[in-house]
Amino acid sequence: MFKDPYFISGFIISAIVVAISGVLLWNFFSNWDASVVVLSWDVYSGVRIFGDTGNVLGIFGIAVFVIFLNFGLATYLYNRERFLAYLFSFASIVFSILILIAAGALVFFN
């Protein structure tokens, strides 16, 4: 299972992308002096949702949890249904790229 390059490379790539987004969020929001962070911004209505830095770093925590959950489910299903294991591996890559986009948007708007 761990020698299969298609299976393990998906989780390695997703871990690298989530680590990049975590470093991006930590570098920008670790020394944040303001108590308010813009969490949602819209072109038509402007700022919609405010939060604090704990909410921003919580996004990284949720991403790590989902990646570990996908890895656990994929290792459980690998011997039974290999296609689903590959699907979980690919889904973790897509999810980590979406988290990186969200982290970039949070850094850009703040």
N, C-alpha and C positions, 0 to 999 in steps of 0.2 A: 504494500500500500504506500509506504513512504518512499519507495524506490520508483514509483510511477511519476514521470516528469510532468505529465499533464495535471495530475491531481495536486501535487505539492507546489508546483510553480504558481498556481492560482492563488494559493494562500500566502506564499512568499511575496508575490507582487502586491497583494492587498495589504499585507503587513507593512511593506515599505511605503505604500501610498498613505496609509493611516498614520504612520510615523512622521511622514513629511507634513501632513496636515496638523498633527499634534505639535510639532516643532513650530510651525507657522503660528498657530493659535497661542502657544505658550510664549513665544518671543514677542508677540504684539500685545497680549493682554496680561502678562505677568506683572508689569510695572504700570498698569492702567490706574491713573489717579481719579478719573471721573467715576461716579457711582452709577451712572446710567450708560448702558450700551444699547445701540440700535440693533434689534434682532430682526426686524422686518421692515423693508422699505419698498414702496411702490411708486411708480412714475406718476400716477394720477393723484393719489391721496397722500403721498409723502411717507413720513414715518408712521408705522402702524403699531408696532410692538416694541416696548422697551424691556430691558432686563439688566442683569448685572453680570460680572465676569464669571460667576459660578454657573450661570446658564450656558455661557459660551464654552467653558471647559467641560460641561456636562455633555455637550455634543460629542466631544472626543471620547468620553467614557462610554457613551452609548454605542459609538462606532466600534470600540474595542470589544464590548460585550457581544455585539452582533457578529463580529468576525469569529470570536471564539465559539459562539453558538453554531455558526455555519460549519466551522471546523469539526466540532463535536458530532453534529448530525452527519456530516460527510464521512467521517471515519466509521461511524456506526453503520452507515448504509453502503460502505464501499464493497464489502463482500456479497451483499444481497442484491443491490441494484447499482451498478457502476455508473450508469447514466445520471442518476440522481446525485451521486457524489460529485461528478464533474459539473453538474448544474449548480450545486451549492458552491463549488469552487469558483465558477464563473460569476455567480451572483455576488460573491464577496468582493470580487474585483470591481464590478459595476457599483456596488454600494460604497466601496472605499473611494472611488472616483467622484461619486456624488458628494461624499463628505468633504473631499478636497475642494470641490467647487463651492460648497457652502462655507468652508473656512476662508477661502479666497474672497467670497462676497462679504463676509463679516469684516474681514480686515480692510477691504476696499471702502465699505460704507462707514467705517468708524475712523 
